[in-house]
Amino acid sequence: MTDIVSLEALAALFEPGQLVAIPVNNAGVSMAATASLIEAGITGLKLICVPVSGLQADLLIGAGAVTSLETSAISLGEAGGAPRFSAGVRAGSFALSDSTCPAILAGLLAAQKGVPFMPIAGIIGSDLLRVRPDWKVIDSPVGEARQVVVVPAISPDIALFHAPEADRAGNIRIGRHRELAAMAYAAKRTLVTVERIVDRNLLETEDFRGWRAALALC
């Protein structure tokens, strides 16, 4: 099902307690939707950054909209650290789950494939295992004898991102940003803001890279 609605109607779809996936800064951050959420006074969001975030997460934290956060990093890049994130960590304003980029993407992949977890390498010996009891170290059941870490599936209630364009059937152009597709396939609902809505079918040409959205917004 695809609906085209206002930003105000988009904000009304969010509820406290929902797990919301947001993308990395250069992949399509929906700042218009972020402003609408803050204006609507949303609270109680559980953010999952795919796999890091910056100004979007910092604004939502500063507005008191976030109760938990899983991420690999929150940074304003060349502008320095994210002040509301740093202050929130010091004050204990939200629960923070440290993660890694591969772990977050693996969790989304598990949800997309309908399996409870996804194995990854590279975390064995890391201090992260001390603070992530939900990550389990197991012996590989196949191949050479080795240990792997299994990451639970991450199934967001909402995936929120921005894209250059959509058609009226709900096909969204995402280009090379495949993490947006990972978010969308793993999530129960996908909300997308776009620059424009076109009348042609974006799937008519083979060079199109996109994803069919559950909900496209202007």
Sequence and secondary structure as in RCSB ss.txt:
>XXXX:A:sequence
MTDIVSLEALAALFEPGQLVAIPVNNAGVSMAATASLIEAGITGLKLICVPVSGLQADLLIGAGAVTSLETSAIS
LGEAGGAPRFSAGVRAGSFALSDSTCPAILAGLLAAQKGVPFMPIAGIIGSDLLRVRPDWKVIDSPVGEARQVVV
VPAISPDIALFHAPEADRAGNIRIGRHRELAAMAYAAKRTLVTVERIVDRNLLETEDFRGWRAALALC
>XXXX:A:secstr
      HHHHHTT  TT EEEEE GGGT  HHHHHHHHHHT   EEEEEES B HHHHHHHHTT EEEEEES BB
 GGG B HHHHHHHHHT SEEEE  HHHHHHHHHHHHHT SEEEE S TT THHHH TTSEEEE SSSSS EEEE
EE    SEEEEEEEEEETT EEE TT HHHHHHHHHSSEEEEEEEEEESS TTSSTT  EEE SEEE 
